[in-house]
Amino acid sequence: MRSLYPVVISLCDSNIEDKVKAHEGYVEINCTRDTIKLLQVIKQYMYLNGSENLHTIHNQFMSTISLFRM
């Protein structure tokens, strides 16, 4: 699992990568090379898309597009 860490972070686009690196738990995730936690943070940013309850259909559509880009 630790060997997947660089692959996962390289699959993100620059916007998601910047958000993940700015996450409060990124330092710990990076030190431990925890791929599962990294994927959880990426999923959080991909599906929330900045607003949880506003424009849910649009957010779902944009999240699907982001998923296919990965």
Sequence and secondary structure as in RCSB ss.txt:
>XXXX:A:sequence
MRSLYPVVISLCDSNIEDKVKAHEGYVEINCTRDTIKLLQVIKQYMYLNGSENLHTIHNQFMSTISLFRM
>XXXX:A:secstr
 GGGHHHHHHHS HHHHHHHHHSTTHHHHHHHT HHHHHHHHHHHHHHTT SSSSHHHHHHHHHHHHHH 
